[in-house]
Amino acid sequence: MRCKKIEKWVSDEIDGSLSRKKQRILAGHLANCASCRGYKQRLERLQGEAKNLPLPALAPGYWQESIAKLKANLEKAKPAEQKEFKFRPRQAPAFFPGRRWAWAGAASLLAVAAGLYFILFQARVPLETFPVAFADQVNSLYEKIGDNSDLEEEFNSVLKASIREVAGESDGEVKHLLYGNSFFIESLSDEEVQLLDAEISKVLNLKI
Amino acid sequence: MQTLADDKLIDLAKSGRIEAYAELARRVQEKIYHTIFGMTRNHEDADDLTQETFISAYKALGSFKQRSSFYTWVYRIAVNLTLNFLKRKGREKGREGFEDNTSVYDRVEYAAMSPEGDSLKKEFKEMLEEAIESLPLAYKAAFNLVVFQGMSHGRAAEVLGCAENTVSWRMHKARKMLQDRLRPHL
Protein backbone atom coordinates (compact mmCIF):
# COMPACT_ATOMS: atom_id res chain seq x y z
CA MET A 1 0.00 0.00 0.00
CA ARG A 2 1.43 3.34 -1.05
CA CYS A 3 1.70 5.94 1.70
CA LYS A 4 0.31 8.71 -0.57
CA LYS A 5 -2.94 6.80 -0.84
CA ILE A 6 -2.95 6.24 2.90
CA GLU A 7 -2.59 9.98 3.52
CA LYS A 8 -5.84 10.56 1.63
CA TRP A 9 -7.52 7.82 3.68
CA VAL A 10 -6.28 9.41 6.91
CA SER A 11 -7.99 12.63 5.91
CA ASP A 12 -11.20 10.80 5.07
CA GLU A 13 -11.09 8.94 8.37
CA ILE A 14 -10.79 12.17 10.33
CA ASP A 15 -13.92 13.43 8.55
CA GLY A 16 -15.75 10.17 9.19
CA SER A 17 -16.13 9.33 5.53
CA LEU A 18 -13.87 6.28 5.25
CA SER A 19 -15.55 2.93 4.66
CA ARG A 20 -15.17 0.16 7.23
CA LYS A 21 -13.17 -1.95 4.82
CA LYS A 22 -10.70 0.86 4.19
CA GLN A 23 -10.53 1.60 7.91
CA ARG A 24 -9.31 -1.95 8.49
CA ILE A 25 -6.70 -1.66 5.74
CA LEU A 26 -5.63 1.72 7.10
CA ALA A 27 -5.23 0.36 10.61
CA GLY A 28 -3.09 -2.46 9.27
CA HIS A 29 -0.88 -0.04 7.36
CA LEU A 30 -0.49 2.37 10.28
CA ALA A 31 0.60 -0.44 12.54
CA ASN A 32 3.59 -1.00 10.28
CA CYS A 33 4.35 2.52 9.01
CA ALA A 34 5.78 5.09 11.42
CA SER A 35 5.78 7.79 8.76
CA CYS A 36 2.03 7.50 8.20
CA ARG A 37 1.38 7.27 11.93
CA GLY A 38 3.24 10.55 12.36
CA TYR A 39 1.23 12.09 9.54
CA LYS A 40 -2.00 11.01 11.15
CA GLN A 41 -0.96 12.44 14.51
CA ARG A 42 -0.10 15.79 12.92
CA LEU A 43 -3.44 15.92 11.11
CA GLU A 44 -5.32 15.09 14.28
CA ARG A 45 -3.58 17.89 16.14
CA LEU A 46 -4.27 20.23 13.24
CA GLN A 47 -7.93 19.25 13.35
CA GLY A 48 -8.16 19.80 17.09
CA GLU A 49 -6.47 23.19 16.94
CA ALA A 50 -8.56 24.33 13.99
CA LYS A 51 -11.78 23.42 15.74
CA ASN A 52 -10.69 25.45 18.73
CA LEU A 53 -9.80 28.58 16.83
CA PRO A 54 -11.36 31.53 18.60
CA LEU A 55 -14.51 33.12 17.34
CA PRO A 56 -15.02 36.85 17.48
CA ALA A 57 -16.35 38.23 20.73
CA LEU A 58 -19.75 39.47 19.75
CA ALA A 59 -21.57 42.08 21.76
CA PRO A 60 -24.52 40.88 23.84
CA GLY A 61 -27.69 41.15 21.81
CA TYR A 62 -25.75 41.01 18.55
CA TRP A 63 -27.98 38.33 17.01
CA GLN A 64 -31.20 40.15 17.88
CA GLU A 65 -29.80 43.37 16.46
CA SER A 66 -28.71 41.54 13.37
CA ILE A 67 -32.24 40.25 12.78
CA ALA A 68 -33.69 43.72 13.40
CA LYS A 69 -31.26 45.14 10.85
CA LEU A 70 -32.23 42.38 8.43
CA LYS A 71 -35.93 43.19 8.80
CA ALA A 72 -35.23 46.85 8.07
CA ASN A 73 -33.22 45.87 5.01
CA LEU A 74 -35.96 43.51 3.85
CA GLU A 75 -38.55 46.27 4.07
CA LYS A 76 -36.44 48.19 1.60
CA ALA A 77 -35.81 45.15 -0.55
CA LYS A 78 -38.19 44.06 -3.24
CA PRO A 79 -40.83 41.71 -1.77
CA ALA A 80 -40.35 38.09 -2.70
CA GLU A 81 -43.87 37.61 -4.04
CA GLN A 82 -43.43 40.40 -6.59
CA LYS A 83 -40.59 38.55 -8.15
CA GLU A 84 -42.47 35.29 -8.01
CA PHE A 85 -45.64 36.55 -9.64
CA LYS A 86 -44.16 39.20 -11.88
CA PHE A 87 -45.96 39.23 -15.20
CA ARG A 88 -43.75 38.37 -18.09
CA PRO A 89 -45.28 38.20 -21.55
CA ARG A 90 -44.45 34.93 -23.16
CA GLN A 91 -42.52 34.79 -26.35
CA ALA A 92 -44.74 33.76 -29.25
CA PRO A 93 -43.45 31.02 -31.54
CA ALA A 94 -41.32 32.39 -34.35
CA PHE A 95 -43.87 31.57 -37.05
CA PHE A 96 -46.60 33.62 -35.32
CA PRO A 97 -46.04 37.37 -35.03
CA GLY A 98 -48.26 37.34 -31.95
CA ARG A 99 -50.50 34.91 -30.14
CA ARG A 100 -53.60 37.02 -30.68
CA TRP A 101 -53.15 36.81 -34.42
CA ALA A 102 -52.70 33.07 -34.11
CA TRP A 103 -56.00 32.72 -32.26
CA ALA A 104 -57.76 35.02 -34.74
CA GLY A 105 -56.39 32.95 -37.61
CA ALA A 106 -57.47 29.72 -35.99
CA ALA A 107 -60.98 31.07 -35.38
CA SER A 108 -61.25 32.17 -39.01
CA LEU A 109 -60.12 28.78 -40.25
CA LEU A 110 -62.67 27.11 -37.98
CA ALA A 111 -65.46 29.35 -39.30
CA VAL A 112 -64.49 28.63 -42.91
CA ALA A 113 -64.33 24.90 -42.19
CA ALA A 114 -67.77 24.96 -40.55
CA GLY A 115 -69.19 26.88 -43.52
CA LEU A 116 -67.74 24.43 -46.00
CA TYR A 117 -69.10 21.53 -44.00
CA PHE A 118 -72.64 22.89 -44.12
CA ILE A 119 -72.37 23.76 -47.79
CA LEU A 120 -70.80 20.52 -48.97
CA PHE A 121 -72.31 17.93 -46.64
CA GLN A 122 -75.39 19.21 -44.90
CA ALA A 123 -76.84 20.39 -48.25
CA ARG A 124 -77.11 16.77 -49.32
CA VAL A 125 -79.76 16.18 -46.69
CA PRO A 126 -82.84 17.17 -48.71
CA LEU A 127 -85.00 18.47 -45.88
CA GLU A 128 -82.28 20.91 -44.81
CA THR A 129 -82.53 22.68 -48.14
CA PHE A 130 -86.13 23.66 -47.49
CA PRO A 131 -87.05 27.06 -46.20
CA VAL A 132 -86.84 26.93 -42.44
CA ALA A 133 -90.59 27.05 -41.67
CA PHE A 134 -91.39 24.49 -44.34
CA ALA A 135 -88.57 22.23 -43.19
CA ASP A 136 -89.83 22.45 -39.64
CA GLN A 137 -93.27 21.37 -40.76
CA VAL A 138 -91.95 18.46 -42.76
CA ASN A 139 -89.65 17.42 -39.94
CA SER A 140 -92.51 17.57 -37.49
CA LEU A 141 -94.57 15.40 -39.79
CA TYR A 142 -91.82 12.86 -40.21
CA GLU A 143 -91.24 12.75 -36.49
CA LYS A 144 -94.90 11.95 -35.91
CA ILE A 145 -94.87 9.17 -38.45
CA GLY A 146 -91.57 7.73 -37.34
CA ASP A 147 -91.36 4.01 -38.09
CA ASN A 148 -95.08 3.47 -37.85
CA SER A 149 -96.11 1.71 -41.10
CA ASP A 150 -99.81 2.46 -40.54
CA LEU A 151 -99.04 6.14 -40.44
CA GLU A 152 -96.88 5.80 -43.54
CA GLU A 153 -99.82 4.20 -45.28
CA GLU A 154 -102.05 7.03 -44.08
CA PHE A 155 -99.52 9.53 -45.40
CA ASN A 156 -99.50 7.82 -48.79
CA SER A 157 -103.25 7.51 -49.02
CA VAL A 158 -103.79 11.19 -48.16
CA LEU A 159 -101.33 12.20 -50.83
CA LYS A 160 -102.80 9.85 -53.45
CA ALA A 161 -106.29 11.11 -52.70
CA SER A 162 -105.08 14.68 -53.05
CA ILE A 163 -103.35 13.95 -56.35
CA ARG A 164 -106.34 12.05 -57.68
CA GLU A 165 -108.54 14.93 -56.72
CA VAL A 166 -106.38 17.42 -58.60
CA ALA A 167 -105.17 15.36 -61.56
CA GLY A 168 -107.43 12.34 -61.62
CA GLU A 169 -104.45 10.00 -61.81
CA SER A 170 -104.68 6.38 -60.82
CA ASP A 171 -102.86 4.79 -57.86
CA GLY A 172 -100.47 3.16 -60.25
CA GLU A 173 -99.36 6.42 -61.78
CA VAL A 174 -98.56 8.04 -58.40
CA LYS A 175 -97.01 4.92 -56.90
CA HIS A 176 -93.52 6.34 -56.94
CA LEU A 177 -94.50 9.66 -55.38
CA LEU A 178 -94.80 8.37 -51.87
CA TYR A 179 -93.58 8.82 -48.31
CA GLY A 180 -89.83 9.15 -48.00
CA ASN A 181 -89.32 10.52 -51.46
CA SER A 182 -87.45 13.70 -50.70
CA PHE A 183 -87.85 15.17 -54.17
CA PHE A 184 -91.57 14.70 -53.97
CA ILE A 185 -91.80 16.11 -50.47
CA GLU A 186 -89.85 19.15 -51.58
CA SER A 187 -92.41 19.82 -54.28
CA LEU A 188 -95.32 19.92 -51.83
CA SER A 189 -96.87 23.23 -50.90
CA ASP A 190 -97.16 24.46 -47.31
CA GLU A 191 -100.88 23.77 -47.44
CA GLU A 192 -100.33 20.19 -48.52
CA VAL A 193 -97.86 19.59 -45.74
CA GLN A 194 -100.28 21.11 -43.24
CA LEU A 195 -103.02 18.87 -44.57
CA LEU A 196 -100.82 15.83 -44.23
CA ASP A 197 -99.89 16.87 -40.72
CA ALA A 198 -103.53 17.34 -39.78
CA GLU A 199 -104.47 13.92 -41.15
CA ILE A 200 -101.62 12.18 -39.44
CA SER A 201 -102.44 13.99 -36.19
CA LYS A 202 -106.01 12.84 -36.44
CA VAL A 203 -104.81 9.30 -36.69
CA LEU A 204 -102.59 9.86 -33.69
CA ASN A 205 -105.44 11.67 -31.92
CA LEU A 206 -103.34 14.75 -31.78
CA LYS A 207 -104.27 18.30 -32.57
CA ILE A 208 -102.13 20.52 -34.72
CA MET B 1 -43.78 32.16 14.31
CA GLN B 2 -41.27 30.39 16.52
CA THR B 3 -43.36 27.25 16.68
CA LEU B 4 -43.93 26.94 12.95
CA ALA B 5 -42.04 24.39 10.87
CA ASP B 6 -39.56 25.59 8.28
CA ASP B 7 -41.78 24.62 5.34
CA LYS B 8 -44.67 26.65 6.67
CA LEU B 9 -42.39 29.62 7.30
CA ILE B 10 -41.04 29.34 3.77
CA ASP B 11 -44.58 29.42 2.36
CA LEU B 12 -45.41 32.47 4.46
CA ALA B 13 -42.16 34.15 3.51
CA LYS B 14 -42.84 33.49 -0.15
CA SER B 15 -46.13 35.31 0.23
CA GLY B 16 -44.23 38.34 1.52
CA ARG B 17 -44.38 37.81 5.29
CA ILE B 18 -41.13 39.36 6.49
CA GLU B 19 -41.68 38.09 10.03
CA ALA B 20 -41.72 34.51 8.76
CA TYR B 21 -38.53 35.03 6.81
CA ALA B 22 -36.88 36.73 9.79
CA GLU B 23 -37.68 33.66 11.88
CA LEU B 24 -36.05 31.42 9.29
CA ALA B 25 -33.02 33.67 9.28
CA ARG B 26 -32.91 33.71 13.06
CA ARG B 27 -32.72 29.93 13.13
CA VAL B 28 -29.68 29.75 10.92
CA GLN B 29 -27.93 33.10 11.28
CA GLU B 30 -25.23 31.97 13.70
CA LYS B 31 -24.11 29.13 11.47
CA ILE B 32 -24.17 31.33 8.42
CA TYR B 33 -22.21 34.04 10.19
CA HIS B 34 -19.59 31.59 11.44
CA THR B 35 -19.28 30.00 8.01
CA ILE B 36 -18.59 33.38 6.49
CA PHE B 37 -16.34 34.40 9.33
CA GLY B 38 -14.39 31.17 8.90
CA MET B 39 -13.60 32.26 5.36
CA THR B 40 -13.07 35.97 5.83
CA ARG B 41 -11.72 35.97 9.40
CA ASN B 42 -13.09 39.47 9.72
CA HIS B 43 -16.14 40.39 11.75
CA GLU B 44 -17.18 43.41 9.69
CA ASP B 45 -17.02 41.46 6.45
CA ALA B 46 -18.84 38.51 8.01
CA ASP B 47 -21.55 40.81 9.35
CA ASP B 48 -22.08 42.53 5.99
CA LEU B 49 -22.00 39.27 4.04
CA THR B 50 -24.46 37.62 6.42
CA GLN B 51 -26.92 40.44 5.79
CA GLU B 52 -26.27 40.26 2.07
CA THR B 53 -26.82 36.51 2.13
CA PHE B 54 -30.23 36.77 3.75
CA ILE B 55 -31.33 39.64 1.53
CA SER B 56 -30.21 37.79 -1.60
CA ALA B 57 -31.98 34.66 -0.42
CA TYR B 58 -35.15 36.64 0.30
CA LYS B 59 -35.15 38.17 -3.16
CA ALA B 60 -34.62 34.75 -4.72
CA LEU B 61 -37.11 32.96 -2.47
CA GLY B 62 -39.64 32.71 -5.28
CA SER B 63 -37.22 30.54 -7.22
CA PHE B 64 -36.45 28.28 -4.23
CA LYS B 65 -37.98 24.91 -5.20
CA GLN B 66 -37.28 23.27 -1.82
CA ARG B 67 -35.43 20.37 -3.39
CA SER B 68 -32.83 20.91 -0.68
CA SER B 69 -33.38 22.24 2.81
CA PHE B 70 -33.61 25.98 3.32
CA TYR B 71 -30.37 25.90 5.30
CA THR B 72 -28.42 24.13 2.59
CA TRP B 73 -29.75 26.61 0.08
CA VAL B 74 -28.78 29.60 2.23
CA TYR B 75 -25.39 28.05 3.00
CA ARG B 76 -24.78 27.82 -0.70
CA ILE B 77 -25.69 31.45 -1.24
CA ALA B 78 -23.47 32.46 1.66
CA VAL B 79 -20.48 30.49 0.38
CA ASN B 80 -20.88 31.80 -3.16
CA LEU B 81 -21.21 35.40 -1.99
CA THR B 82 -18.18 35.02 0.24
CA LEU B 83 -16.08 33.45 -2.48
CA ASN B 84 -17.05 36.27 -4.84
CA PHE B 85 -16.28 38.80 -2.16
CA LEU B 86 -12.85 37.32 -1.52
CA LYS B 87 -12.11 37.20 -5.21
CA ARG B 88 -13.11 40.84 -5.55
CA LYS B 89 -10.92 41.77 -2.66
CA GLY B 90 -8.03 40.03 -4.29
CA ARG B 91 -7.50 37.93 -1.24
CA GLU B 92 -7.11 34.69 -3.05
CA LYS B 93 -3.46 34.00 -3.27
CA GLY B 94 -3.75 30.44 -4.47
CA ARG B 95 -0.92 28.02 -4.20
CA GLU B 96 1.65 30.77 -4.83
CA GLY B 97 0.11 32.83 -2.08
CA PHE B 98 0.13 29.84 0.18
CA GLU B 99 3.89 29.64 -0.15
CA ASP B 100 4.16 33.35 0.44
CA ASN B 101 4.43 33.95 4.13
CA THR B 102 3.33 37.56 3.97
CA SER B 103 -0.34 37.70 4.87
CA VAL B 104 -2.84 40.50 4.61
CA TYR B 105 -5.09 38.59 6.95
CA ASP B 106 -7.00 40.66 9.48
CA ARG B 107 -6.04 39.14 12.75
CA VAL B 108 -8.61 38.30 15.34
CA GLU B 109 -8.04 40.13 18.58
CA TYR B 110 -6.99 37.15 20.66
CA ALA B 111 -6.51 39.17 23.80
CA ALA B 112 -10.20 39.93 23.77
CA MET B 113 -11.36 36.51 22.63
CA SER B 114 -9.17 33.91 24.23
CA PRO B 115 -9.26 33.50 27.96
CA GLU B 116 -5.85 31.81 28.04
CA GLY B 117 -2.94 34.11 27.55
CA ASP B 118 -0.42 31.46 26.66
CA SER B 119 1.82 33.11 24.14
CA LEU B 120 3.02 29.92 22.46
CA LYS B 121 -0.46 28.67 21.97
CA LYS B 122 -1.53 32.05 20.73
CA GLU B 123 1.35 32.12 18.29
CA PHE B 124 0.49 28.71 16.94
CA LYS B 125 -3.17 29.63 16.52
CA GLU B 126 -2.18 32.74 14.64
CA MET B 127 0.02 30.69 12.35
CA LEU B 128 -2.75 28.18 11.85
CA GLU B 129 -5.20 30.93 10.98
CA GLU B 130 -2.73 32.44 8.56
CA ALA B 131 -2.19 29.06 6.98
CA ILE B 132 -5.94 28.47 6.61
CA GLU B 133 -6.36 32.00 5.30
CA SER B 134 -3.74 31.30 2.67
CA LEU B 135 -5.45 28.20 1.32
CA PRO B 136 -6.84 28.48 -2.21
CA LEU B 137 -10.49 29.49 -2.01
CA ALA B 138 -11.98 26.17 -3.08
CA TYR B 139 -9.97 24.35 -0.41
CA LYS B 140 -10.70 26.96 2.20
CA ALA B 141 -14.44 26.72 1.54
CA ALA B 142 -14.41 22.94 1.87
CA PHE B 143 -12.20 23.07 4.98
CA ASN B 144 -14.46 25.65 6.56
CA LEU B 145 -17.64 23.65 6.02
CA VAL B 146 -16.20 20.30 7.07
CA VAL B 147 -13.99 21.32 9.99
CA PHE B 148 -15.64 24.43 11.39
CA GLN B 149 -19.26 23.61 10.54
CA GLY B 150 -18.89 19.87 11.06
CA MET B 151 -20.51 18.96 7.76
CA SER B 152 -20.08 15.57 6.13
CA HIS B 153 -18.40 15.47 2.74
CA GLY B 154 -21.80 14.84 1.17
CA ARG B 155 -23.47 17.85 2.78
CA ALA B 156 -20.49 20.09 1.98
CA ALA B 157 -20.63 18.89 -1.61
CA GLU B 158 -24.29 19.85 -1.75
CA VAL B 159 -23.50 23.34 -0.46
CA LEU B 160 -20.51 23.80 -2.74
CA GLY B 161 -22.27 22.33 -5.75
CA CYS B 162 -19.61 19.73 -6.46
CA ALA B 163 -19.12 15.97 -6.12
CA GLU B 164 -18.59 14.36 -2.73
CA ASN B 165 -15.29 12.95 -3.93
CA THR B 166 -14.16 16.45 -4.88
CA VAL B 167 -14.71 17.58 -1.30
CA SER B 168 -12.79 14.55 -0.11
CA TRP B 169 -9.80 15.43 -2.30
CA ARG B 170 -9.95 19.11 -1.40
CA MET B 171 -9.90 18.23 2.28
CA HIS B 172 -6.95 15.92 1.77
CA LYS B 173 -4.99 18.54 -0.17
CA ALA B 174 -5.92 21.34 2.23
CA ARG B 175 -4.68 19.29 5.17
CA LYS B 176 -1.53 18.38 3.32
CA MET B 177 -0.80 22.04 2.62
CA LEU B 178 -1.48 23.02 6.22
CA GLN B 179 0.59 20.17 7.55
CA ASP B 180 3.51 21.03 5.27
CA ARG B 181 3.40 24.65 6.34
CA LEU B 182 2.99 24.06 10.06
CA ARG B 183 5.04 20.90 10.35
CA PRO B 184 7.82 22.45 12.44
CA HIS B 185 5.21 23.44 15.01
CA LEU B 186 3.11 20.28 14.99
Interface residues (C-beta under 8 A of the other chain):
Chain A: E7 K8 S11 D12 I14 D15 G16 S17 Y39 R42 L43 R45 L46 Q47 E49 A50 K51 N52 L53 P54 L55 P56 A57 L58 W63 S66 I67 K69 L70 K71 N73 L74 E75 A77 K78 P79 A80 E81 Q82 K83 E84 F85
Chain B: A13 K14 S15 G16 I18 E19 Y21 A22 A25 R26 Q29 E30 Y33 H34 F37 H43 A46 D47 T50 Q51 F54 I55 Y58 K59 A60 L61 G62 S63 V108 E109 Y110 A112 M113 S114 F124 K125 L128 E129 I132 F143 V146 V147 F148 S152 H153 G154 E164 S168 W169 M171 H172 R175 K176 L178 Q179 L182 R183 L186
